[in-house]
């Protein structure tokens, strides 16, 4: 069954077509989830939630652009929403915890001279391969002329 036929069958809520689509795209989309969420169980949860959204909204896919890219966008958004929800829960602090003294971090034992010495030991420029946005290649086009190594 071709991709277009598979999509049309999924729009008609054909369970076999949905299973084939899920089986076809799960390995790629699970890799996407793992790039954002390292814990396997959480990544699996995000993958399943993402595919629920794919099947619920497949009628909105217009055929413009790649279907894989459309699914990938849904999965990435679901992973980001998971991270936002998790971070929001991590920062909830009870008021009575604010009064508890917090031990000073180890870095406060360093004086300015030590910190300047360590800063001067850093390389002058961060290499291209070590960038803060580690998912840049994930979002980049698959055309080889656009991919940098």
Residue pairs with C-beta under 8 A, 6 or more apart in sequence:
1 9
1 17
1 20
3 67
4 63
6 17
6 20
6 21
6 24
7 21
7 58
7 61
7 63
7 67
9 16
9 17
10 17
10 18
10 21
10 55
10 58
11 58
11 59
18 55
21 54
22 51
25 68
25 71
26 47
26 51
28 68
28 72
29 47
29 50
29 51
29 71
29 72
29 75
30 43
30 44
30 47
32 72
32 75
32 76
32 79
32 138
33 43
33 44
33 46
33 47
33 50
33 75
33 79
34 40
34 43
35 134
35 135
35 138
36 43
36 46
36 76
36 79
36 80
36 82
36 83
36 135
37 43
37 46
37 79
37 82
37 83
42 82
43 79
45 82
46 75
46 78
46 79
46 82
47 75
49 78
49 82
50 71
50 74
50 75
50 78
50 79
53 74
53 78
54 71
54 74
57 74
61 67
61 70
76 138
76 139
128 148
137 147
140 146
140 147
141 147
